[in-house]
Amino acid sequence: MTYKRPVSVLVVIHTPDLEVLLLERASRAGYWQSVTGSQEEGETLPGTARREVAEETGIAAPAEAFQDWRIANSFEIFAEWRSRYAPGVTRNTEHVFSLEVREKPPIRLSPGEHLASLWLPWREAAAKCFSWTNRDAILMLPERRAR
């Protein structure tokens, strides 16, 4: 069995006016999130961000469009998802990125991963996220974008 690495990315996709794209997890209806995904062996973190965005949304953005926030969150992996990781692995380190899109592109969901997508103003998007790291990243978006 190939286990997931306990290193992942979180990519907050947003428009210039700070509408944020959220995806509803297929395995947990009602769990809304930004793009997330585990780093694969030999892959850079920006490469992981770019691959996950393409796989989960169909957005093919150039590497330079991704902003690395240089923030890493460590958190306990939900018990329901621990079987995906090697025995004894209980924590994940998540690296935060953002991707600004000029207009809301059509979203092509990965059917096994997500049920729906929606765009919300940043405060509403933050409130809808089930993950504290995702909520906190979205709440930092106006300050990050101003830099």
Buried (B, 14 or more C-beta within 10 A) or exposed (E): EEEBBBBBBBBBBBBEEBBBBBBBBBEBEEBBBBBBBBBBEEBEBBBBBBBBBBBBBEBEBEEEBBBEBEBEBEEEBEEEEBEBBEEEBEEBEBBBBBBBBEEEBEBEBBEEBBBEBBBBEBBBBBEBBEBEBBBBBBBBBEEBBEE
